[in-house]
Amino acid sequence: MGLLSLAIWTPIFFGAVLLALGRDDQARAVRWIALIGALVSFLVTIPVYTRFDTTSAAMQFAEKAPWIERFNVNYALGVDGISLWFVVLTAFITLIVVISAWEVITERVNQYMGAFLILSGLMIGVFCALDGILFYTFFEATLIPMYLIIGVWGGPNKIYAAFKFFLYTLLGSLLMLIALIYLYSASQGSFDILAWHKLPLPMSAQTLLFFAFFAAFAVKVPMWPVHTWLPDVHVEAPTGGSAVLAAIMLKLGAYGFLRFSMPIAPDAAHEYAWLMIGLSLVAVVYVGLVAMVQQDMKKLVAYSSVAHMGFVTLGFFIFNDLGVQGGLVQMIAHGFVSGAMFLCIGVLYDRVHSRQIASYGGVVNTMPNFTAFALLFAMANCGLPATAGFVGEWMVILGSVKANFWIGMVAASALIWGAGYTLWMFKRVYLGPVANDHVRELTDIGSREFLMLALLAVAVLYMGLYPKPFTDVMGPSVTEFLKHVATSKLPA
């Protein structure tokens, strides 16, 4: 079995073992099996990075085996500099989420842990798939464990939120399926994504394909105005569900633009770049302002995610090296930072059972160690230099200014809104005198929570201080990608 197959199927195997265990009286064993499974799954992804040739733009660790031979569907896997880091990030965040749920989840522990491990394998599959139907299968299959995570362990309106999440994302994906079938027929019976990249297509077909893929990926990112499902889902989802949704699942949509929309329909991508840039800037500015008036901490961070992901799509559609690399770096950084923000809210919620900002005040007096972590992640969310949150946004702003000064200026204004809503929340929750008895009775984080937040803190600081390992991996693939999308695919 190849490295990528191991990365995909190891967590799925452990997840299946957990589901088979079944009884809550085995909760202690279940937690340890889940932790070992998540740790092994993460360790399996490390050689994918250490053995990766950073000078090559080609697909590496390629695997191919026939799957549905009659329709020429293959189990085809491979990673390049664009997808590699998301494989590692997915396994890392899953490990953190398993640690975060250690004492918090007390019912159906095996199903909760199993769902996250299976979800991890499926998401890694999305980033590795080089066959259209395999990609679609993994892409859609991720909905099932996340739907159950929200619907079983979520808040009071969990059923509504789970349905909204499922319907929004499924409806968009059905148009993508039609696009995949059209490409299969246009390429004389191939589902090979890399072959589709070379397929000449008339402008009318490219436009329809671009918007079919847009329907699937824009909802997933989510871009404005199809972002309305996200705040509801985040508010109702359990802490681990929110962390994985923000850190990884939103990235599946942005990744789809790079793997499908832009290389398969480059002429349409250039033609409608103005629309994508416009929608991204609305997300960056308008949704940032919406975040400022939120009273619920989870809702605030959810809207903040929409604004930060606006930077990603903006970077992709300005079609220059800094923009695309900046968008990719921002995706990884947002994975660390947003996951950490949701886990911090989870730490408070586990103690006070409220996400309302007004329920807190002066937390620093009773939880000084925790507040230090929360401050670091808040600063990273603002885009403070030397944190992961700064690097990607700075690169996208530089790329935007290179493309058009005014686009760059509007994008840069987002740093002001980001600082506004994040620091305002931090001030009201953590600073000042102790606001009430709930806060007075709080106890500081224990060793489990300290470990979970320390791992994320190291990632946030390492990426902010030394982004070279991330950009070195991406460089050749991004250069090749830009060369490809600059070439017209209109038939001669």
C-alpha positions in Angstrom: 0.0 0.0 0.0 1.3 3.4 -1.0 1.9 6.3 1.4 -1.3 8.2 0.3 -3.5 5.1 0.6 -2.0 4.6 4.1 -2.8 8.3 5.0 -6.4 7.8 3.8 -7.3 4.4 5.1 -5.4 4.3 8.4 -7.9 6.7 10.1 -10.9 5.1 8.4 -9.7 1.7 9.7 -9.4 3.0 13.3 -12.7 4.7 12.9 -14.4 1.5 11.9 -12.8 -0.4 14.8 -14.2 2.3 17.2 -17.7 2.0 15.7 -17.6 -1.8 16.2 -16.8 -1.4 20.0 -20.2 0.0 20.7 -20.8 0.3 24.4 -20.3 3.4 26.6 -18.8 1.3 29.4 -15.8 0.9 27.2 -15.3 4.6 26.9 -11.8 4.6 28.4 -10.5 2.0 25.9 -12.3 3.9 23.1 -10.5 7.1 23.9 -7.1 5.5 23.9 -7.8 3.6 20.6 -9.0 6.9 19.1 -5.8 8.7 20.3 -3.5 6.0 19.0 -5.4 6.0 15.7 -5.2 9.8 15.3 -1.5 9.7 16.3 -0.6 6.9 13.9 -2.6 8.6 11.1 -0.7 11.8 11.7 2.7 10.0 11.7 1.8 8.3 8.5 1.5 11.7 6.8 5.0 12.9 7.9 6.9 10.9 5.3 4.7 12.4 2.6 6.4 15.7 3.5 9.9 14.5 4.3 10.2 12.5 1.0 8.5 15.1 -1.2 10.7 16.6 -3.9 10.3 20.4 -3.5 11.9 21.1 -6.9 9.2 19.3 -8.9 5.8 20.4 -9.9 4.7 16.9 -10.9 2.3 14.7 -9.0 4.2 12.6 -6.5 3.5 9.3 -4.6 1.2 8.4 -7.5 -1.0 5.3 -7.2 -3.4 3.9 -9.8 -5.6 0.9 -9.8 -8.7 0.1 -11.8 -11.9 0.7 -9.9 -15.0 0.7 -12.1 -13.4 -0.6 -15.3 -16.5 -0.4 -17.5 -16.5 3.4 -17.2 -12.8 3.8 -17.0 -13.0 5.0 -13.4 -9.7 4.5 -11.5 -8.5 4.6 -7.9 -5.9 7.3 -8.8 -4.0 9.2 -6.1 -1.2 11.8 -6.1 -0.1 15.0 -4.4 1.7 18.1 -5.6 2.9 21.2 -3.8 -0.7 22.6 -3.9 -2.3 19.6 -2.0 0.6 18.2 0.1 0.2 20.4 3.2 -3.5 19.8 3.5 -2.9 16.1 3.9 -0.6 16.8 6.9 -2.9 19.6 8.3 -6.0 17.3 8.2 -4.3 14.6 10.2 -2.8 17.2 12.7 -6.2 18.8 13.4 -7.9 15.4 13.8 -5.3 14.5 16.5 -6.0 17.9 18.3 -9.8 17.3 18.1 -9.5 13.8 19.6 -7.5 15.3 22.5 -10.1 18.1 22.9 -13.0 15.6 23.3 -11.2 13.4 25.9 -13.3 14.4 28.9 -16.0 16.4 27.3 -17.9 13.8 25.3 -19.4 11.2 27.6 -22.2 9.7 25.5 -21.6 7.5 22.4 -17.9 8.2 22.7 -17.0 5.5 20.2 -19.3 7.0 17.5 -18.0 10.5 18.1 -14.4 9.5 17.9 -15.0 7.1 15.0 -16.9 9.8 13.0 -13.9 12.2 13.2 -11.4 9.5 12.2 -13.4 8.4 9.2 -14.0 12.1 8.3 -10.2 12.7 8.4 -9.5 9.8 6.0 -12.3 11.0 3.6 -11.0 14.6 3.6 -7.4 13.4 2.9 -8.9 11.4 0.0 -10.3 14.6 -1.5 -6.9 16.3 -1.5 -5.2 13.2 -3.1 -7.8 12.1 -5.7 -6.7 12.4 -9.3 -9.9 10.7 -10.7 -13.1 12.8 -11.1 -15.4 10.2 -9.7 -13.0 9.3 -6.9 -12.8 13.0 -6.0 -16.6 13.3 -6.1 -17.1 10.2 -3.9 -14.7 11.5 -1.2 -16.1 15.0 -1.5 -19.7 13.9 -0.9 -18.8 11.2 1.6 -17.4 13.9 4.0 -20.9 15.2 4.4 -22.1 12.0 6.2 -19.9 12.0 9.3 -20.1 15.8 9.6 -23.9 15.6 9.3 -24.0 13.0 12.2 -21.5 15.0 14.3 -23.7 18.1 14.1 -27.0 16.2 14.3 -26.2 13.9 17.3 -23.8 16.0 19.5 -24.9 19.5 18.5 -26.8 22.2 20.3 -30.6 22.7 20.7 -31.2 23.5 17.0 -28.8 20.7 15.8 -31.3 19.0 13.4 -32.1 22.3 11.6 -28.4 23.1 11.3 -27.5 19.6 10.1 -30.2 19.7 7.4 -29.2 23.1 6.3 -25.5 22.1 6.0 -26.4 18.9 4.1 -28.8 20.5 1.7 -26.7 23.5 0.8 -23.6 21.5 0.1 -25.4 18.6 -1.6 -27.3 20.8 -4.0 -24.2 22.6 -5.2 -22.4 19.3 -5.7 -25.1 17.9 -8.0 -24.1 20.5 -10.6 -20.5 19.5 -10.2 -21.6 15.9 -11.0 -23.2 17.0 -14.3 -19.9 18.9 -15.1 -17.9 15.7 -14.5 -20.2 13.7 -16.7 -19.9 16.3 -19.5 -16.0 16.2 -19.2 -16.1 12.4 -19.3 -18.0 12.5 -22.6 -15.9 15.4 -24.0 -12.6 13.5 -23.3 -13.8 10.3 -25.0 -14.4 8.4 -21.8 -11.8 9.5 -19.2 -12.2 10.6 -15.6 -8.5 11.6 -15.4 -8.4 15.1 -13.8 -5.0 15.8 -15.3 -6.2 14.8 -18.8 -9.1 17.2 -18.3 -6.6 20.0 -17.6 -5.3 19.6 -21.2 -8.7 19.2 -22.9 -9.6 22.0 -25.4 -13.0 23.4 -24.7 -15.1 26.1 -26.5 -15.9 29.2 -24.4 -19.6 28.3 -24.0 -18.7 24.9 -22.4 -16.0 26.5 -20.3 -18.5 29.1 -18.9 -21.1 26.4 -18.0 -18.4 24.2 -16.4 -17.0 27.2 -14.5 -20.3 28.0 -13.0 -21.2 24.3 -12.3 -18.0 24.0 -10.3 -18.6 27.4 -8.7 -21.9 26.1 -7.4 -20.2 23.2 -5.6 -17.1 25.0 -4.4 -18.4 28.5 -3.5 -20.9 27.0 -1.1 -18.2 24.9 0.5 -15.7 27.9 1.0 -18.3 29.5 1.7 -18.3 32.6 -0.5 -20.7 35.5 0.0 -23.7 35.3 -0.6 -23.9 31.5 -0.2 -22.3 31.6 3.3 -25.5 31.8 5.3 -25.4 28.1 6.3 -22.1 28.5 8.1 -22.9 30.6 11.2 -25.9 28.4 12.0 -23.9 25.2 11.7 -21.0 26.5 13.8 -23.3 27.7 16.6 -25.0 24.2 16.8 -22.0 22.0 16.1 -20.0 20.5 19.0 -16.5 22.1 19.6 -14.6 19.5 17.6 -17.1 19.7 14.7 -16.6 23.5 14.5 -12.8 23.1 14.6 -12.7 20.5 11.8 -15.3 22.4 9.7 -13.4 25.7 9.9 -9.9 24.2 9.7 -10.4 21.6 6.9 -13.8 21.3 5.4 -14.0 24.9 4.1 -10.6 24.3 2.4 -12.1 21.5 0.2 -14.0 24.2 -1.7 -11.1 26.5 -2.2 -8.9 23.5 -3.2 -11.6 22.6 -5.8 -11.1 26.0 -7.6 -7.4 25.2 -8.0 -7.9 21.6 -9.1 -11.0 22.0 -11.3 -12.5 25.4 -12.1 -9.3 27.3 -13.1 -7.2 24.6 -14.9 -10.1 23.0 -16.7 -11.8 26.3 -17.8 -9.0 28.9 -17.8 -10.6 31.2 -20.3 -13.8 31.4 -18.3 -11.8 31.8 -15.1 -10.1 34.9 -16.6 -13.4 36.1 -18.1 -15.2 36.0 -14.7 -12.2 36.9 -12.5 -13.9 40.3 -11.9 -16.9 38.5 -10.4 -14.8 36.3 -8.1 -12.7 39.3 -7.0 -15.9 41.3 -6.3 -17.5 38.5 -4.2 -14.2 38.0 -2.3 -13.9 41.7 -1.5 -17.5 41.7 -0.3 -16.7 38.8 2.0 -13.6 40.4 3.3 -15.2 43.8 4.1 -19.0 43.3 4.5 -18.8 40.0 6.4 -16.0 41.5 8.6 -18.4 44.3 9.6 -21.2 41.7 10.3 -18.8 39.9 12.6 -18.4 43.1 14.7 -22.1 43.1 15.9 -22.2 39.4 16.9 -23.1 38.6 20.6 -22.3 34.9 20.3 -18.6 34.1 20.2 -19.0 31.1 17.8 -21.0 33.2 15.4 -18.3 35.9 15.5 -15.6 33.4 14.7 -17.8 31.8 12.0 -18.2 35.2 10.2 -14.5 35.8 10.7 -13.9 32.5 8.8 -16.0 33.7 5.8 -13.9 37.0 5.8 -10.6 35.1 6.0 -11.6 32.7 3.3 -12.4 35.7 1.1 -8.7 36.4 1.1 -8.1 32.9 -0.3 -10.4 33.3 -3.3 -9.2 36.8 -3.9 -5.6 35.5 -4.0 -6.4 32.8 -6.5 -8.3 35.0 -9.0 -5.7 37.8 -9.3 -3.6 35.3 -11.2 -0.1 36.0 -9.9 2.4 34.1 -8.0 2.1 36.0 -4.7 -1.7 35.9 -4.8 -2.0 32.1 -5.4 0.8 31.2 -2.9 -0.6 33.7 -0.4 -4.1 32.1 -0.8 -2.6 28.6 -0.1 -0.6 29.9 2.9 -3.8 31.6 4.2 -5.7 28.3 3.9 -3.2 26.5 6.1 -2.8 29.4 8.6 -6.6 29.7 8.9 -6.7 26.0 9.6 -4.5 26.5 12.6 -5.9 29.8 13.8 -9.7 29.2 13.4 -9.4 25.7 14.8 -7.6 27.2 17.9 -10.3 29.9 18.2 -13.1 27.4 18.3 -11.3 25.2 20.7 -10.8 28.2 23.0 -14.5 28.9 22.9 -15.1 25.2 23.7 -12.9 25.4 26.8 -15.0 28.3 28.2 -18.3 26.6 27.1 -17.4 23.4 28.9 -17.1 25.3 32.1 -19.9 28.0 31.9 -22.2 26.5 29.2 -22.7 29.8 27.4 -21.2 31.2 24.2 -22.6 34.7 24.8 -19.9 37.4 25.1 -22.1 39.0 27.8 -21.8 35.9 30.1 -18.0 36.6 30.6 -15.6 39.3 31.6 -12.4 39.3 33.5 -11.5 35.7 32.6 -7.8 36.6 32.9 -8.2 36.9 36.7 -9.2 33.2 37.1 -7.6 31.6 34.0 -4.3 33.3 33.3 -2.6 30.5 31.5 -5.6 30.0 29.2 -5.9 33.7 28.5 -2.2 33.7 27.3 -3.1 31.2 24.7 -6.4 32.9 23.8 -4.4 36.2 23.3 -1.9 34.6 20.9 -4.7 33.1 18.8 -6.7 36.4 18.8 -3.6 38.2 17.6 -3.1 35.6 14.9 -6.7 36.1 13.9 -6.0 39.8 13.6 -3.0 39.1 11.3 -0.3 40.2 13.7 3.2 39.8 12.2 5.2 36.8 13.4 2.0 34.7 13.6 0.6 32.4 10.9 -2.4 34.7 10.3 -0.1 37.5 8.9 1.9 35.6 6.3 -0.9 34.6 3.9 -2.9 37.8 4.2 0.3 39.9 3.6 1.1 37.9 0.5 -2.4 38.2 -0.9 -2.4 42.0 -0.3 1.0 42.3 -2.0 -0.3 40.3 -5.0 -3.5 42.4 -5.1 -1.6 45.6 -5.2 0.6 44.2 -8.0 -2.6 43.4 -9.9 -4.5 46.6 -9.0 -3.8 49.1 -6.3 -7.5 49.7 -5.4 -8.2 46.0 -5.0 -5.1 45.8 -2.7 -6.3 48.8 -0.7 -9.8 47.3 -0.1 -8.3 44.0 0.9 -5.9 45.6 3.3 -8.8 47.3 5.1 -9.8 43.9 6.2 -7.0 43.8 8.7 -8.7 46.8 10.4 -12.0 45.0 10.7 -10.3 41.8 11.7 -8.5 43.6 14.5 -11.7 45.4 15.5 -14.0 42.4 16.0 -11.3 40.1 17.5 -9.9 42.6 20.0 -13.4 43.8 21.0 -14.4 40.2 21.8 -11.1 39.6 23.6 -11.5 42.7 25.7 -15.1 41.9 26.7 -14.5 38.2 27.5 -11.0 38.2 29.1 -10.0 41.7 30.4 -11.3 43.9 33.2 -12.6 42.9 36.6 -14.4 39.6 37.2 -17.9 40.1 35.8 -20.0 37.5 37.7 -19.9 34.4 39.9 -19.6 32.0 36.9 -16.3 33.6 36.0 -15.2 33.8 39.7 -15.6 30.0 39.9 -13.6 29.2 36.7 -10.5 26.9 37.0 -7.5 27.3 34.7 -6.8 24.7 32.0 -5.5 21.3 32.9 -2.7 19.4 31.3 -4.9 17.9 28.5 -6.2 21.4 27.4 -2.7 22.8 27.8 -1.2 20.2 25.5 -4.0 20.8 22.9 -3.5 24.6 22.8 0.3 24.4 23.1 0.5 22.2 19.9 -1.6 24.8 18.0 0.4 27.7 19.5 3.7 26.1 18.3 2.1 25.7 14.8 0.9 29.3 14.7 4.2 30.7 15.8 6.4 28.4 13.6 4.4 29.2 10.5 4.5 32.9 11.3 8.2 33.1 12.0 9.4 30.6 9.4 7.0 30.1 6.5 9.8 28.8 4.2 8.9 25.1 4.5 5.4 25.9 3.4 6.2 28.2 0.5 9.1 26.0 -0.8 6.7 23.0 -1.3 4.2 25.2 -3.1 6.5 27.2 -5.3 7.1 25.0 -8.4 3.5 23.7 -8.5 2.1 27.2 -8.3 4.4 28.4 -11.1 3.3 25.5 -13.3 -0.3 26.1 -12.4 -0.1 29.8 -13.4 1.6 28.9 -16.6 -1.2 26.5 -17.4 -4.1 28.9 -16.6 -2.4 31.6 -18.7 -2.7 29.5 -21.8 -6.0 29.5 -23.7 -7.8 26.2 -24.2 -10.1 27.5 -26.9 -10.1 25.1 -29.9 -8.0 26.5 -32.8 
